[in-house]
Amino acid sequence: MASVGVLVPVRGPAPFLDAALESVLRQDPAPAAVVVVDDASPQPVRLDPAHARRCTLVRRETPGGAPGARDTGLERLSTDLVALLDADDAWRRDKLGKQLAALDAYPEASACFARARIVDREGRPTGEHWKELPGGMLGADALMPVVFERNPIPTSSVVLQRADLVAAGGFAGPPLCEDQALWLRLLRGGHGFACVPEVLVDYRRHPAALTADVAALAESSLLVHETHAGAVDPVLVRRVHANDLTALARGRIRQRRYREARGALTQAASLQPAATRERMLRVLLGVPGLRGLLGRRAPYRT
């Protein structure tokens, strides 16, 4: 059976790290190695003694974000497979076993992923739902436009073939969309993915998460889509660019940068007809007494 190493990047404070590591260490079969990378936390991360005996803790002295932290951890792994887990997420007990079985069934797959349940800080389901892909082997040609548009692959569900990961350049990419950038590089190389059509991960939403910064997430998304625009249909590129600009506008509203928000919405409307909601938003941005009320909802409220 192929050996599995797990990468867990973390930047403290890390209130969910213990639960994340516990979910890894209870897997059957257990991973061969677990590397936790402290990405230059202001106060160095300390592991629970029970976890420290079974995990390797590495500290970066300069922050590199999730991409840099994962690449640092990858240098410490020599396993055939590399499994990913963010420090605020958790695996279901049978996650690794089911994915190893899938990779045995589809040895041509460069990666295996599963579905996620989205939970809040206390672990309660938020009601948010992501696009669910079918189970089995998914070819690069079919998967490319789906991942380009929406990236429905939960990072913490992914197990990668180490050789293909290294050949694709590791985890280099924008700090908030490096996962999508990696999936697209693999797909552009002709590599297919296997999907286990079950919820095997709890993905946690909370205010301190990096993805709660809507503007920064949109900026990273714009960069990834610009880099890989040549791999998909131009009509899709145009639609996705407009969606990115709309997301950027919503992030700028949260930052109270209303002129930039309105400019992003105007640019988005030049790419595709604006929905009623976006048209109303542009109008409200021009009314000083009303625009201050915008952007107060939780970014992922459903």
N, C-alpha and C positions, 0 to 999 in steps of 0.2 A: 504494500500500500504506500502511496506517495506521502512524504512527510509534509507537515503543515507548520508554518511559522506565522505568528500573529503580530501585526504592527498596531500600536495604540499611541498616537500622538496626543499630547496634553499640554495645556498651558494653564497653570494654576491662577486662582483657586479652582479646584476640580471637585465639586461636591458629589459628582456621580461616578467618579473613577472607581471606587471600591465595588460598586454594583456592576460596572462594566467588566472589571477583571474577574469578579466572581462568576459572571455568566460565561466567560471564556474557560476558566479553570474547571468548571463542572461538565464540560463537553465529554461525550463518549463517542468516538475516541478522543483522547486529549491531544491538544497540539504538541508538537515536539519542542516548540520554543515560543515564548511571548516576550516581545521587546516593547517596553514603554519608553517613549522619548519625551522628556521634559524640554519643551521649546522655550528655554531661557525664562522660565517663570520668575517673577520678582522674588518670591519666596520658593526655594527649591522644593519640588514635589517629594513627598515621602510616601512610601508604600506601606500598607498594612503588613505587619511581620509575616502573616500567613501567606500573603501574596508575594512578598519579597523573596521568599524561599523558592518560588516557582517562576518568577519573572526576572528579566534583566532590565534594570533602569539605567537609561543613558540620558545625560543632560547636555543640551546645546547651550553655549554661553552667549550666542547671538540668535535672536529669533529668526526662523525661516518659514514661519507659517506651517500649515499642514503639509505642503509639498516638501519643504526642507526637512521637516521632522520625519516624515515617512522615508525619505531618501537616506537620512542618517540611520534610521532603524534597519533599513534594507541592507546596509553594509554589515550589520551584525547577524544577518540570517543567511543560512546556507541550505534552506529547505527547498524541496521541489515546488511547493505551493506557498503563496503569500496571501493570508487572509487579513482583511481590513476591519478595524473597529474604531469609531470615534469614542472619545472618553465620556460622552454623555449619552451614549446608546447602550443597548444590551442585546445579547443573543438569546434566542430560545434554546432550551436544553438540547434538542436534537439537531441543531443547525448544521454543525460540521459533518455529522454522519450522513445526513441527507445530501449535502452538497458533494461529498466525496463519492457517494453512489452515483450522482448525476455525472460527475466527471469521468467515472469509470465507464458509464454508458455512452458518453460522448467525448472520447479522448481527443478529438480534434478541436474541442473548445479551448479558447485562450483564457476564458473566465467563466465563472458560474455565479449567478446572482439569484436572489429570492425577493419576496415581497416584504413590506414593512407595515407595521401598525404605528401610526403617529400618535404620540402621547404628550402630555404636558409635563410640567416640572414634577408633579406628584405621581406621574405614571398613569394618569387617566387618559383614555382615548379622547382626542380632540374632535373627532368626527370628520377630520380632513381625509381625503382619499386621493391617491395618486393613480395615474394611468397604470393599469395592470397588463403586462405582456403575457402571451401564452407560454405554457410550459414546453420544455423540449429544447432542441437545438435551433438557434436563430442565426441565420446567415448574415454576413456583413452587409450585403446589398439591401436586405429588407430592414435591418436594424438601424442602419445609418441615418435615414431621415427622421426616425422616431427619436433617437438619442440627440440628434442635432436640435430638434425643435423643443423637446421638453425634458430630456434626461430623466427618464422614469426609473433609473437604476439606483437603489439605495446603496450608498458607499459602504455602509457597515454590513451589508449582506454579501459583499463581493469576495470571492476567492480567485486568485490569479495564478496562472502558470508563470513561475519566476522567469524562465528563459524568455518568454514573450514580453513580459514586463520590462526586463532589462533592455531587450532589443528595441522597445518602443521609447526608450529614453527615461525610464523610471517615472517619477511622479512630478516632474517639472511642469509648471503651469501657473496660471493666475491663482492667487491664494484662496479664492472662494469658489472657483470652478475647476480646480485642477483635476477633480475626478472625471468630469465630463470631457475635459481635454484629453485625458488618458484613454477613455473609452473610444473617443473619435480617432485617436492615433492608431489604436489597435484595429478598429473597423476599417480605416483607410488602408491598413496593411493586409486586408482580406481575412482577418481573424473573426470567427463567429463566437457567440456566447451561448452558454446553456442556462436555461431558466428553470428553477424549482418553483412551481406555481403555488407556493404556500407562504404564509407569514412566518418568517424565521427571525425577525429583528424587531425590536421596539426602537423607533426613531424619536428622539425627544426634542420638542420645541420648548425653548425657554428664553427669556429676555437677554441673557448673556451670550447666547449662541452667536457665532460669527454670521450666520445666515439671517439674523434679525436685522442686520444693517442692509436695508433694501437698496439704497443707492450703490453701495460698494458691490453688492451682489450683481446688480444690473451692469455696472462697469466691467466686472470680470466676464459676465456673460457676453457683452458686446465684443470683447477681445477674443474670446473663444470662437464665437460665430464668424468674426472677421477672418480668423486664421483658417477655418475649415469651410469657408463659403464655397470653395471650388469643388467640394465633394458632393453637393446636393443641387437640386433644381433651383434655378434663380427665383422662381415664384415663391418657393419656400424661404429662401434667403430674405426676400423682401418682407414677407409676413413676420418672420422671426425678428428681423431688425426693428420693425415697427413695435412689436411686443416688448422688446428690450428697452426701447426708448420710452414706452409708456411706463414700464417698471421704474426706469430711471427718474421719470417725472414724479412718480409717487414717492420715491426716496428723497428727491429734492424738496418736496412739500414737507416731509418730516423734518428736514433740515432748515425749513423756513426760507429756502432759496427759491422764491416764487417765480422770479423772472426766468431762471434756468428751467424750472419745471414747465412753465408755459412754452418755452422754446422747444423743449423735448417733445411735448405733445403736438406742437405745430409740425415738427419734423416727422413725427410718426404718422400724422394725418396725410402728409405728402406721399407716404409710401403705401398706405391702404386707408380706405374710408374709416373715419373714427366712429366707434360705437356711441350710442346716446350718452352713456355714462362719461366717456372721455370728453365729448363735446360740452357737456354741462360742467365738467371739471375745469376746462379751459375758461369758460365764462366766469366761474366762481373765483378763479385765480386773479381775475382783473378787478375784484371787489374787495378792497382792503378790510372792510368790516366783517366779511364772511370767510375769507381764505384762512384766517387764523384758526377756524374751526376744523379745517381739513387735516387729515393725516393723524388722527388720534386713535384710530382703531388698531388693534394688534395686527401686525403685518400678515399673519397667516390665519386670521379669523375666518371661519366659514359661515 
